Amino acid sequence: MQCELCGEETELVNALVEGTLVNACRACAGFGKIVHKPKLKKKASPKIVEEDNDFLVSNYDELIRIARQKKGLSQEELAVKIGEKVSQIKKFESKSQEPNFIVAKKLNKELGISLIEKKDFEKENFKTKNDGPLTLGDIINLKK
């Protein structure tokens, strides 16, 4: 590779020269300070496993607030325990934002509540056009 300062093709190091991070040869790196970039560990993104029939309960705001108060926790304390921001807890309790499934599961575990419910369309008493099993067309018509 080529030094960004002198153009020499050699092994390069990261150097901070006059406030700018450059790839420089060892000779040019002497004009500044050699810096070692820490190797960034790639964070594994959490796998979100949601089933199509999982839904957030409609009164999630009340459930969170009441359970938090029963445990004697402030919003700040709850936020620290589940690793979220206090502003998020405030938004959940004011119903201005819904928790995603990962946060809902953290809240379930910490507060001992159930914010996620499963709906089984097959078990509900839907009227279909024919007397056979429920079809996608029947569900689409029901949602209208």
VODREN-679347 format. One line per field, with one value per atom (N, C-alpha, C, O): residue in one letter; atom name; x, y, z. Coordinates in nm, 4 decimals, padded with zeros to 6 digits, always signed. Example, Ala and Ser with C-alpha at 12.3 -4.5 7.8 and 13.67 -1.06 7.14 Angstrom:
<recs>
rest (a/a/a/a/s/s/s/s)
atom (N/CA/C/O/N/CA/C/O)
u (+01.3190/+01.2300/+01.3200/+01.4236/+01.2850/+01.3670/+01.2900/+01.3409)
v (-00.5690/-00.4500/-00.3300/-00.3319/-00.2250/-00.1060/+00.0030/+00.1138)
w (+00.7800/+00.7800/+00.7800/+00.8465/+00.7080/+00.7140/+00.7870/+00.8039)
</recs>
This chain:
<recs>
rest (m/m/m/m/q/q/q/q/c/c/c/c/e/e/e/e/l/l/l/l/c/c/c/c/g/g/g/g/e/e/e/e/e/e/e/e/t/t/t/t/e/e/e/e/l/l/l/l/v/v/v/v/n/n/n/n/a/a/a/a/l/l/l/l/v/v/v/v/e/e/e/e/g/g/g/g/t/t/t/t/l/l/l/l/v/v/v/v/n/n/n/n/a/a/a/a/c/c/c/c/r/r/r/r/a/a/a/a/c/c/c/c/a/a/a/a/g/g/g/g/f/f/f/f/g/g/g/g/k/k/k/k/i/i/i/i/v/v/v/v/h/h/h/h/k/k/k/k/p/p/p/p/k/k/k/k/l/l/l/l/k/k/k/k/k/k/k/k/k/k/k/k/a/a/a/a/s/s/s/s/p/p/p/p/k/k/k/k/i/i/i/i/v/v/v/v/e/e/e/e/e/e/e/e/d/d/d/d/n/n/n/n/d/d/d/d/f/f/f/f/l/l/l/l/v/v/v/v/s/s/s/s/n/n/n/n/y/y/y/y/d/d/d/d/e/e/e/e/l/l/l/l/i/i/i/i/r/r/r/r/i/i/i/i/a/a/a/a/r/r/r/r/q/q/q/q/k/k/k/k/k/k/k/k/g/g/g/g/l/l/l/l/s/s/s/s/q/q/q/q/e/e/e/e/e/e/e/e/l/l/l/l/a/a/a/a/v/v/v/v/k/k/k/k/i/i/i/i/g/g/g/g/e/e/e/e/k/k/k/k/v/v/v/v/s/s/s/s/q/q/q/q/i/i/i/i/k/k/k/k/k/k/k/k/f/f/f/f/e/e/e/e/s/s/s/s/k/k/k/k/s/s/s/s/q/q/q/q/e/e/e/e/p/p/p/p/n/n/n/n/f/f/f/f/i/i/i/i/v/v/v/v/a/a/a/a/k/k/k/k/k/k/k/k/l/l/l/l/n/n/n/n/k/k/k/k/e/e/e/e/l/l/l/l/g/g/g/g/i/i/i/i/s/s/s/s/l/l/l/l/i/i/i/i/e/e/e/e/k/k/k/k/k/k/k/k/d/d/d/d/f/f/f/f/e/e/e/e/k/k/k/k/e/e/e/e/n/n/n/n/f/f/f/f/k/k/k/k/t/t/t/t/k/k/k/k/n/n/n/n/d/d/d/d/g/g/g/g/p/p/p/p/l/l/l/l/t/t/t/t/l/l/l/l/g/g/g/g/d/d/d/d/i/i/i/i/i/i/i/i/n/n/n/n/l/l/l/l/k/k/k/k/k/k/k/k)
atom (N/CA/C/O/N/CA/C/O/N/CA/C/O/N/CA/C/O/N/CA/C/O/N/CA/C/O/N/CA/C/O/N/CA/C/O/N/CA/C/O/N/CA/C/O/N/CA/C/O/N/CA/C/O/N/CA/C/O/N/CA/C/O/N/CA/C/O/N/CA/C/O/N/CA/C/O/N/CA/C/O/N/CA/C/O/N/CA/C/O/N/CA/C/O/N/CA/C/O/N/CA/C/O/N/CA/C/O/N/CA/C/O/N/CA/C/O/N/CA/C/O/N/CA/C/O/N/CA/C/O/N/CA/C/O/N/CA/C/O/N/CA/C/O/N/CA/C/O/N/CA/C/O/N/CA/C/O/N/CA/C/O/N/CA/C/O/N/CA/C/O/N/CA/C/O/N/CA/C/O/N/CA/C/O/N/CA/C/O/N/CA/C/O/N/CA/C/O/N/CA/C/O/N/CA/C/O/N/CA/C/O/N/CA/C/O/N/CA/C/O/N/CA/C/O/N/CA/C/O/N/CA/C/O/N/CA/C/O/N/CA/C/O/N/CA/C/O/N/CA/C/O/N/CA/C/O/N/CA/C/O/N/CA/C/O/N/CA/C/O/N/CA/C/O/N/CA/C/O/N/CA/C/O/N/CA/C/O/N/CA/C/O/N/CA/C/O/N/CA/C/O/N/CA/C/O/N/CA/C/O/N/CA/C/O/N/CA/C/O/N/CA/C/O/N/CA/C/O/N/CA/C/O/N/CA/C/O/N/CA/C/O/N/CA/C/O/N/CA/C/O/N/CA/C/O/N/CA/C/O/N/CA/C/O/N/CA/C/O/N/CA/C/O/N/CA/C/O/N/CA/C/O/N/CA/C/O/N/CA/C/O/N/CA/C/O/N/CA/C/O/N/CA/C/O/N/CA/C/O/N/CA/C/O/N/CA/C/O/N/CA/C/O/N/CA/C/O/N/CA/C/O/N/CA/C/O/N/CA/C/O/N/CA/C/O/N/CA/C/O/N/CA/C/O/N/CA/C/O/N/CA/C/O/N/CA/C/O/N/CA/C/O/N/CA/C/O/N/CA/C/O/N/CA/C/O/N/CA/C/O/N/CA/C/O/N/CA/C/O/N/CA/C/O/N/CA/C/O/N/CA/C/O/N/CA/C/O/N/CA/C/O/N/CA/C/O/N/CA/C/O/N/CA/C/O/N/CA/C/O/N/CA/C/O/N/CA/C/O/N/CA/C/O/N/CA/C/O/N/CA/C/O/N/CA/C/O/N/CA/C/O/N/CA/C/O/N/CA/C/O/N/CA/C/O/N/CA/C/O/N/CA/C/O/N/CA/C/O/N/CA/C/O/N/CA/C/O/N/CA/C/O/N/CA/C/O/N/CA/C/O/N/CA/C/O/N/CA/C/O/N/CA/C/O/N/CA/C/O/N/CA/C/O/N/CA/C/O)
u (+00.0840/+00.0000/+00.0885/+00.2082/+00.0303/+00.1061/+00.0862/-00.0262/+00.1960/+00.1916/+00.1142/+00.1376/+00.0231/-00.0582/+00.0187/-00.0294/+00.1379/+00.2153/+00.3259/+00.3390/+00.4067/+00.5199/+00.4983/+00.5704/+00.4010/+00.3717/+00.4529/+00.4363/+00.5416/+00.6244/+00.5375/+00.4463/+00.5685/+00.4956/+00.5663/+00.6731/+00.5070/+00.5654/+00.4560/+00.3384/+00.4970/+00.4011/+00.3588/+00.4427/+00.2300/+00.1778/+00.1299/+00.0941/+00.1305/+00.0747/-00.0241/-00.0204/-00.1112/-00.2027/-00.1304/-00.0725/-00.1343/-00.0665/-00.1567/-00.2324/-00.1459/-00.2192/-00.1207/-00.0363/-00.1323/-00.0405/-00.1202/-00.2103/-00.0860/-00.1533/-00.3053/-00.3795/-00.3495/-00.4927/-00.5662/-00.6884/-00.4931/-00.5563/-00.5025/-00.3814/-00.5914/-00.5511/-00.5184/-00.6021/-00.3946/-00.3496/-00.2833/-00.2376/-00.2789/-00.2012/-00.0647/-00.0527/+00.0388/+00.1698/+00.2769/+00.2586/+00.3885/+00.5033/+00.5632/+00.5283/+00.6517/+00.7109/+00.7861/+00.7836/+00.8523/+00.9286/+00.8348/+00.8604/+00.7270/+00.6332/+00.5501/+00.5066/+00.5279/+00.4528/+00.5259/+00.4649/+00.6571/+00.7366/+00.6986/+00.7316/+00.6303/+00.5857/+00.4656/+00.4263/+00.4102/+00.2955/+00.3088/+00.4182/+00.2016/+00.1999/+00.1337/+00.0247/+00.2013/+00.1430/+00.0288/+00.0437/-00.0843/-00.2011/-00.2395/-00.2298/-00.2819/-00.3274/-00.4781/-00.5341/-00.5429/-00.6884/-00.7276/-00.6786/-00.8149/-00.8599/-00.9445/-01.0244/-00.9258/-01.0061/-01.1480/-01.1728/-01.2385/-01.3776/-01.4383/-01.4315/-01.4965/-01.5654/-01.7030/-01.7760/-01.7358/-01.8650/-01.9711/-01.9667/-02.0670/-02.1743/-02.2698/-02.3094/-02.3042/-02.4027/-02.5388/-02.5806/-02.6060/-02.7382/-02.8346/-02.8312/-02.9209/-03.0120/-03.1098/-03.1615/-03.1325/-03.2279/-03.3676/-03.4008/-03.4469/-03.5835/-03.6698/-03.6865/-03.7230/-03.8086/-03.9502/-03.9897/-04.0233/-04.1619/-04.2467/-04.2148/-04.3504/-04.4434/-04.5513/-04.5781/-04.6122/-04.7147/-04.8350/-04.9135/-04.8504/-04.9680/-04.9351/-05.0137/-04.8209/-04.7864/-04.8238/-04.7913/-04.8928/-04.9368/-04.9102/-04.9139/-04.8834/-04.8664/-05.0058/-05.0947/-05.0258/-05.1574/-05.1896/-05.0993/-05.3154/-05.3547/-05.3332/-05.3115/-05.3387/-05.3216/-05.1810/-05.1630/-05.0813/-04.9427/-04.8967/-04.8188/-04.9432/-04.9021/-04.9420/-04.8613/-05.0651/-05.1136/-05.0422/-05.0034/-05.0248/-04.9584/-04.8170/-04.7754/-04.7430/-04.6053/-04.6044/-04.5296/-04.6876/-04.6889/-04.7299/-04.6639/-04.8383/-04.8878/-04.7871/-04.7607/-04.7307/-04.6331/-04.5071/-04.4504/-04.4635/-04.3450/-04.3699/-04.2848/-04.4876/-04.5206/-04.5345/-04.4929/-04.5928/-04.6071/-04.4704/-04.4541/-04.3716/-04.2361/-04.1583/-04.0455/-04.2185/-04.1524/-04.0383/-03.9451/-04.0443/-03.9376/-03.9770/-04.0926/-03.8795/-03.9020/-03.8800/-03.8307/-03.9163/-03.8928/-03.7430/-03.7010/-03.6631/-03.5181/-03.4617/-03.3779/-03.5090/-03.4599/-03.4965/-03.4154/-03.6197/-03.6633/-03.5788/-03.5375/-03.5538/-03.4730/-03.3342/-03.2842/-03.2729/-03.1391/-03.1459/-03.0590/-03.2475/-03.2584/-03.2727/-03.2205/-03.3438/-03.3639/-03.2711/-03.2753/-03.1867/-03.0888/-03.1487/-03.1045/-03.2481/-03.3108/-03.3027/-03.2640/-03.3388/-03.3363/-03.4632/-03.5690/-03.4503/-03.5651/-03.6727/-03.7919/-03.6305/-03.7279/-03.8152/-03.9328/-03.7562/-03.8335/-03.9425/-04.0571/-03.9068/-04.0042/-04.1177/-04.2348/-04.0825/-04.1845/-04.2767/-04.3979/-04.2197/-04.3010/-04.3926/-04.5071/-04.3424/-04.4265/-04.5425/-04.6561/-04.5151/-04.6195/-04.7200/-04.8335/-04.6796/-04.7734/-04.8396/-04.9220/-04.8040/-04.8581/-04.8265/-04.8975/-04.7187/-04.6792/-04.5864/-04.5583/-04.5377/-04.4549/-04.4761/-04.4875/-04.4811/-04.4957/-04.3590/-04.2690/-04.3421/-04.2150/-04.2051/-04.3053/-04.0847/-04.0692/-04.0697/-04.0746/-04.0648/-04.0777/-03.9616/-03.9818/-03.8421/-03.7272/-03.7457/-03.7259/-03.7836/-03.8045/-03.9250/-03.9228/-04.0290/-04.1476/-04.1097/-04.1596/-04.0227/-03.9794/-03.8960/-03.9073/-03.8117/-03.7351/-03.8292/-03.8108/-03.9306/-04.0279/-04.1065/-04.1324/-04.1443/-04.2152/-04.1341/-04.1868/-04.0074/-03.9205/-03.8993/-03.9098/-03.8698/-03.8390/-03.9621/-03.9537/-04.0763/-04.1951/-04.2912/-04.3862/-04.2671/-04.3556/-04.4925/-04.5941/-04.4943/-04.6207/-04.6147/-04.5114/-04.7252/-04.7282/-04.7807/-04.8999/-04.6883/-04.7245/-04.7519/-04.8057/-04.7156/-04.7321/-04.8381/-04.8328/-04.9334/-05.0365/-05.0354/-04.9977/-05.0767/-05.0841/-05.2300/-05.3186/-05.2526/-05.3871/-05.3826/-05.2990/-05.4698/-05.4781/-05.6038/-05.7152/-05.5842/-05.6973/-05.7829/-05.9039/-05.7205/-05.7957/-05.8965/-06.0028/-05.8628/-05.9492/-06.0617/-06.1626/-06.0457/-06.1506/-06.2659/-06.2475/-06.3828/-06.5028/-06.5251/-06.6049/-06.4537/-06.4698/-06.5701/-06.5740/-06.6495/-06.7427/-06.6721/-06.6220/-06.6688/-06.6047/-06.7114/-06.8266/-06.6711/-06.7664/-06.8136/-06.9300/-06.7209/-06.7593/-06.7402/-06.6828/-06.7851/-06.7764/-06.6430/-06.6274/-06.5465/-06.4155/-06.3263/-06.3737/-06.1987/-06.1042/-06.0877/-06.1194/-06.0383/-06.0154/-05.9069/-05.8032/-05.9314/-05.8352/-05.7792/-05.8293/-05.6743/-05.6190/-05.7217/-05.7289/-05.7988/-05.9037/-06.0037/-06.0504/-06.0371/-06.1284/-06.0673/-06.1364/-05.9389/-05.8716/-05.8645/-05.8870/-05.8342/-05.8278/-05.9641/-05.9730/-06.0678/-06.2018/-06.2350/-06.3030/-06.1894/-06.2164/-06.1472/-06.2033/-06.0245/-05.9496/-06.0065/-05.9808/-06.0833/-06.1456/-06.2544/-06.3223)
v (-00.1181/+00.0000/+00.1246/+00.1167/+00.2362/+00.3582/+00.4542/+00.4763/+00.5104/+00.6081/+00.7311/+00.7820/+00.7773/+00.8926/+01.0244/+01.1270/+01.0224/+01.1457/+01.1549/+01.2570/+01.0473/+01.0545/+00.9707/+00.9883/+00.8806/+00.7998/+00.6723/+00.5965/+00.6467/+00.5262/+00.4023/+00.3998/+00.2995/+00.1740/+00.0853/+00.0311/+00.0704/-00.0081/-00.0447/-00.0143/-00.1102/-00.1433/-00.0142/+00.0695/+00.0013/+00.1254/+00.1058/-00.0044/+00.2165/+00.2192/+00.3356/+00.4265/+00.3304/+00.4425/+00.5454/+00.5130/+00.6702/+00.7761/+00.8984/+00.9290/+00.9669/+01.0909/+01.2038/+01.2324/+01.2686/+01.3750/+01.5030/+01.5148/+01.6003/+01.7303/+01.7149/+01.7854/+01.6209/+01.6041/+01.5211/+01.5075/+01.4652/+01.3851/+01.2429/+01.2221/+01.1460/+01.0063/+00.9672/+00.9787/+00.9205/+00.8837/+00.7465/+00.7005/+00.6827/+00.5604/+00.6053/+00.6559/+00.5860/+00.6387/+00.5318/+00.4352/+00.5518/+00.4641/+00.4987/+00.6006/+00.4149/+00.4368/+00.5702/+00.6379/+00.6076/+00.7326/+00.8531/+00.9432/+00.8543/+00.9665/+00.9657/+01.0711/+00.8462/+00.8369/+00.9099/+00.9497/+00.9279/+01.0014/+01.1484/+01.2140/+01.2013/+01.3414/+01.3596/+01.4712/+01.2474/+01.2517/+01.1435/+01.1175/+01.0826/+00.9789/+00.8542/+00.8609/+00.7402/+00.6146/+00.5766/+00.5759/+00.5454/+00.5029/+00.3628/+00.3266/+00.2876/+00.1524/+00.1513/+00.1738/+00.1254/+00.1164/-00.0137/-00.1206/-00.0049/-00.1299/-00.2069/-00.1491/-00.3360/-00.4170/-00.4214/-00.4631/-00.3780/-00.3745/-00.5134/-00.5809/-00.5529/-00.6810/-00.6584/-00.5677/-00.7404/-00.7276/-00.7798/-00.8945/-00.6924/-00.7326/-00.8231/-00.7957/-00.9287/-01.0180/-00.9520/-00.9184/-00.9342/-00.8741/-00.9753/-01.0936/-00.9274/-01.0218/-01.0784/-01.0073/-01.2042/-01.2691/-01.2434/-01.2812/-01.1805/-01.1537/-01.2644/-01.2786/-01.3411/-01.4509/-01.4126/-01.4214/-01.3714/-01.3349/-01.4257/-01.4531/-01.4693/-01.5460/-01.4509/-01.3491/-01.4839/-01.3969/-01.3840/-01.2901/-01.4763/-01.4702/-01.4171/-01.4377/-01.3493/-01.2839/-01.1366/-01.0693/-01.0880/-00.9488/-00.8864/-00.9541/-00.7573/-00.6823/-00.6550/-00.6132/-00.6782/-00.6543/-00.5057/-00.4221/-00.4735/-00.3345/-00.2464/-00.1261/-00.3034/-00.2225/-00.2355/-00.2362/-00.2457/-00.2638/-00.1513/-00.1751/-00.0282/+00.0868/+00.0708/+00.0949/+00.0306/+00.0114/-00.1047/-00.0950/-00.2146/-00.3320/-00.2985/-00.3389/-00.2247/-00.1885/-00.0982/-00.1223/+00.0057/+00.1025/+00.0376/+00.0577/-00.0401/-00.1030/-00.2040/-00.2061/-00.2876/-00.3879/-00.3211/-00.3669/-00.2135/-00.1408/-00.0834/-00.0943/-00.0217/+00.0368/-00.0697/-00.0473/-00.1862/-00.2956/-00.3455/-00.3844/-00.3441/-00.3875/-00.2771/-00.2989/-00.1578/-00.0463/+00.0136/+00.0691/+00.0031/+00.0550/+00.1894/+00.2111/+00.2787/+00.4020/+00.3696/+00.2621/+00.4620/+00.4419/+00.4297/+00.3517/+00.5073/+00.5049/+00.3683/+00.3123/+00.3150/+00.1854/+00.0732/-00.0152/+00.0778/-00.0233/-00.0158/-00.1182/+00.1053/+00.1245/+00.0628/-00.0041/+00.0851/+00.0297/-00.1229/-00.1895/-00.1789/-00.3239/-00.3952/-00.5053/-00.3323/-00.3979/-00.3452/-00.3918/-00.2473/-00.1960/-00.1100/-00.1148/-00.0323/+00.0590/+00.2011/+00.2215/+00.2980/+00.4379/+00.4700/+00.4115/+00.5634/+00.6064/+00.6647/+00.6448/+00.7361/+00.7974/+00.6911/+00.7148/+00.5737/+00.4644/+00.4171/+00.3972/+00.3993/+00.3548/+00.4560/+00.4186/+00.5841/+00.6899/+00.6838/+00.7007/+00.6598/+00.6517/+00.5297/+00.5370/+00.4165/+00.2968/+00.3213/+00.2847/+00.3831/+00.4050/+00.5122/+00.5128/+00.6016/+00.7032/+00.6582/+00.7300/+00.5418/+00.4791/+00.5603/+00.5510/+00.6400/+00.7142/+00.6323/+00.6701/+00.5172/+00.4260/+00.2845/+00.2607/+00.1908/+00.0499/-00.0136/+00.0130/-00.0979/-00.1694/-00.2753/-00.3379/-00.2961/-00.4040/-00.5368/-00.5381/-00.6478/-00.7783/-00.8089/-00.8739/-00.7637/-00.7887/-00.7170/-00.7765/-00.5888/-00.5116/-00.5654/-00.5713/-00.6043/-00.6603/-00.7860/-00.8081/-00.8673/-00.9892/-00.9550/-01.0223/-00.8504/-00.8068/-00.7593/-00.7916/-00.6817/-00.6318/-00.7470/-00.7479/-00.8442/-00.9630/-01.0288/-01.0604/-01.0488/-01.1199/-01.0391/-01.0932/-00.9108/-00.8274/-00.7992/-00.7994/-00.7751/-00.7362/-00.8513/-00.8358/-00.9659/-01.0802/-01.0602/-01.1006/-00.9973/-00.9727/-01.0374/-01.0913/-01.0318/-01.0861/-00.9791/-00.9488/-00.9234/-00.8188/-00.8748/-00.8047/-00.9994/-01.0608/-01.1685/-01.2553/-01.1619/-01.2659/-01.3326/-01.2731/-01.4542/-01.5302/-01.5382/-01.5648/-01.5151/-01.5313/-01.6469/-01.6509/-01.7374/-01.8526/-01.8363/-01.8578/-01.7979/-01.7721/-01.8961/-01.8862/-02.0109/-02.1345/-02.1610/-02.2180/-02.1194/-02.1494/-02.0488/-02.0783/-01.9303/-01.8310/-01.8679/-01.9342/-01.8244/-01.8597/-01.7616/-01.6684/-01.7846/-01.7019/-01.7687/-01.8910/-01.6860/-01.7396/-01.7345/-01.6298/-01.8457/-01.8520/-01.8664/-01.8991/-01.8414/-01.8526/-01.9957/-02.0218/-02.0872/-02.2271/-02.2897/-02.2266/-02.4069/-02.4706/-02.5394/-02.6118/-02.5182/-02.5815/-02.5042/-02.4195/-02.5339/-02.4647/-02.3187/-02.2798/-02.2403/-02.0989/-02.0805/-02.1467/-01.9910/-01.9654/-01.8248/-01.7450/-01.7939/-01.6580/-01.5564/-01.4459/-01.5922/-01.5030/-01.4690/-01.3554/-01.5656/-01.5401/-01.4402/-01.3511/-01.4552/-01.3642/-01.2237/-01.1265/-01.2109/-01.0794/-01.0124/-00.8932/-01.0859/-01.0287/-00.9884/-00.8879/-01.0630/-01.0296/-00.9010/-00.8230/-00.8771/-00.7580/-00.6316/-00.5225/-00.6427/-00.5266/-00.4801/-00.3827)
w (+00.0000/+00.0000/+00.0000/+00.0280/-00.0308/-00.0497/+00.0677/+00.1128/+00.1160/+00.2243/+00.1770/+00.0674/+00.2597/+00.2214/+00.2286/+00.1804/+00.2884/+00.2999/+00.1952/+00.1278/+00.1810/+00.0879/-00.0386/-00.1368/-00.0376/-00.1547/-00.1651/-00.2607/-00.0677/-00.0708/-00.0520/+00.0306/-00.1313/-00.1205/-00.0202/-00.0487/+00.0971/+00.2053/+00.3051/+00.2848/+00.4126/+00.5179/+00.5872/+00.6203/+00.6088/+00.6659/+00.8086/+00.8502/+00.8824/+01.0181/+01.0235/+00.9406/+01.1219/+01.1436/+01.2277/+01.3314/+01.1824/+01.2556/+01.2633/+01.1711/+01.3764/+01.3954/+01.3723/+01.4572/+01.2550/+01.2167/+01.2060/+01.1230/+01.2917/+01.2959/+01.3021/+01.2337/+01.3856/+01.4091/+01.3066/+01.3135/+01.2110/+01.1063/+01.1109/+01.1182/+01.1065/+01.1052/+00.9616/+00.8720/+00.9413/+00.8065/+00.8097/+00.9143/+00.6942/+00.6750/+00.6237/+00.5121/+00.7073/+00.6719/+00.6911/+00.7651/+00.6226/+00.6429/+00.7799/+00.8395/+00.8279/+00.9615/+00.9682/+01.0710/+00.8593/+00.8591/+00.8729/+00.9528/+00.7952/+00.8000/+00.9285/+00.9750/+00.9862/+01.1109/+01.2223/+01.3215/+01.2061/+01.3035/+01.3127/+01.4115/+01.2126/+01.2156/+01.3091/+01.3429/+01.3487/+01.4388/+01.5431/+01.5930/+01.5751/+01.6772/+01.6194/+01.5626/+01.6348/+01.5865/+01.6792/+01.8014/+01.6198/+01.6984/+01.6552/+01.5379/+01.7495/+01.7216/+01.7319/+01.8392/+01.6218/+01.6227/+01.6906/+01.6543/+01.7881/+01.8493/+01.7492/+01.6754/+01.7481/+01.6576/+01.7113/+01.8244/+01.6287/+01.6705/+01.6622/+01.5595/+01.7714/+01.7714/+01.7127/+01.7528/+01.6197/+01.5557/+01.6508/+01.6951/+01.6812/+01.7701/+01.6947/+01.5814/+01.7595/+01.6991/+01.7144/+01.8252/+01.6048/+01.6131/+01.6722/+01.6381/+01.7615/+01.8249/+01.7228/+01.6366/+01.7351/+01.6465/+01.6994/+01.8118/+01.6196/+01.6605/+01.6040/+01.4829/+01.6948/+01.6526/+01.6909/+01.8072/+01.5943/+01.6160/+01.5292/+01.4135/+01.5860/+01.5067/+01.4592/+01.5230/+01.3486/+01.2935/+01.3847/+01.3710/+01.4768/+01.5628/+01.7022/+01.7947/+01.7203/+01.8464/+01.8361/+01.7383/+01.9389/+01.9393/+02.0748/+02.1776/+02.0742/+02.1971/+02.2523/+02.1780/+02.3817/+02.4413/+02.4327/+02.4350/+02.4229/+02.4013/+02.5241/+02.5098/+02.6438/+02.7654/+02.8231/+02.9448/+02.7347/+02.7779/+02.8684/+02.9607/+02.8443/+02.9244/+03.0707/+03.1605/+03.0940/+03.2304/+03.2982/+03.4146/+03.2253/+03.2828/+03.3285/+03.4371/+03.2461/+03.2806/+03.4039/+03.4987/+03.4020/+03.5121/+03.6441/+03.7461/+03.6429/+03.7656/+03.8202/+03.9404/+03.7332/+03.7773/+03.8317/+03.9309/+03.7675/+03.8141/+03.9528/+04.0412/+03.9723/+04.1014/+04.2100/+04.3237/+04.1765/+04.2734/+04.3204/+04.4361/+04.2288/+04.2645/+04.3348/+04.3791/+04.3453/+04.4132/+04.3344/+04.3924/+04.2028/+04.1170/+04.0566/+04.0203/+04.0466/+03.9707/+03.8234/+03.7893/+03.7377/+03.5941/+03.5665/+03.4811/+03.6393/+03.6214/+03.6601/+03.5893/+03.7739/+03.8210/+03.7243/+03.6967/+03.6730/+03.5769/+03.4500/+03.3957/+03.4039/+03.2827/+03.2997/+03.2093/+03.4146/+03.4411/+03.4445/+03.3883/+03.5093/+03.5232/+03.3889/+03.3710/+03.2940/+03.1643/+03.0558/+02.9419/+03.0911/+02.9952/+02.8855/+02.7707/+02.9205/+02.8242/+02.8791/+02.9942/+02.7978/+02.8402/+02.9194/+02.8963/+03.0126/+03.0937/+03.0030/+03.0263/+02.9003/+02.8095/+02.7417/+02.7140/+02.7155/+02.6548/+02.7512/+02.7108/+02.8785/+02.9784/+02.9886/+02.9964/+02.9885/+02.9954/+02.8744/+02.8874/+02.7574/+02.6354/+02.6382/+02.5936/+02.6910/+02.6996/+02.7942/+02.7639/+02.9090/+03.0089/+02.9665/+03.0140/+02.8786/+02.8286/+02.6989/+02.6422/+02.6534/+02.5322/+02.4059/+02.3058/+02.4122/+02.2927/+02.2044/+02.0907/+02.2584/+02.1792/+02.2300/+02.3503/+02.1357/+02.1725/+02.1877/+02.1080/+02.2900/+02.3000/+02.1910/+02.1562/+02.1365/+02.0392/+02.1141/+02.2371/+02.0422/+02.1055/+02.2002/+02.3028/+02.1678/+02.2549/+02.3885/+02.4944/+02.3835/+02.5059/+02.5826/+02.7055/+02.5112/+02.5773/+02.6552/+02.7655/+02.5990/+02.6687/+02.7916/+02.8941/+02.7832/+02.9000/+03.0105/+03.1279/+02.9708/+03.0682/+03.1298/+03.2501/+03.0470/+03.0971/+03.2077/+03.3144/+03.1816/+03.2757/+03.4034/+03.5135/+03.3894/+03.5059/+03.5920/+03.7148/+03.5273/+03.6030/+03.6306/+03.7072/+03.5688/+03.5906/+03.5288/+03.5854/+03.4121/+03.3416/+03.2041/+03.1644/+03.1324/+02.9975/+02.9022/+02.8988/+02.8256/+02.7300/+02.5911/+02.5054/+02.5685/+02.4370/+02.4468/+02.5339/+02.3574/+02.3544/+02.2188/+02.1179/+02.2191/+02.0952/+02.0529/+02.1341/+01.9271/+01.8725/+01.7754/+01.6851/+01.7941/+01.7053/+01.6215/+01.6692/+01.4959/+01.4091/+01.3872/+01.3674/+01.3907/+01.3675/+01.4792/+01.4551/+01.6014/+01.7147/+01.7308/+01.7949/+01.6734/+01.6855/+01.5936/+01.4916/+01.6313/+01.5558/+01.4411/+01.4512/+01.3336/+01.2155/+01.1231/+01.1094/+01.0612/+00.9619/+00.8272/+00.7861/+00.7608/+00.6306/+00.5243/+00.5531/+00.4010/+00.2911/+00.2744/+00.2440/+00.2949/+00.2861/+00.4241/+00.5128/+00.4423/+00.5731/+00.5963/+00.6946/+00.5076/+00.5202/+00.6169/+00.6927/+00.6131/+00.7018/+00.6614/+00.5490/+00.7537/+00.7320/+00.6258/+00.6299/+00.5315/+00.4240/+00.4375/+00.5166/+00.3598/+00.3608/+00.3144/+00.3682/+00.2177/+00.1688/+00.2774/+00.2852/+00.3611/+00.4709/+00.5694/+00.6189/+00.5973/+00.6912/+00.6330/+00.7051/+00.5055/+00.4422/+00.4493/+00.4787/+00.4234/+00.4325/+00.5751/+00.5956/+00.6732/+00.8127/+00.8542/+00.9311/+00.8038/+00.8417/+00.7808/+00.8318/+00.6733/+00.6097/+00.6975/+00.6653)
</recs>
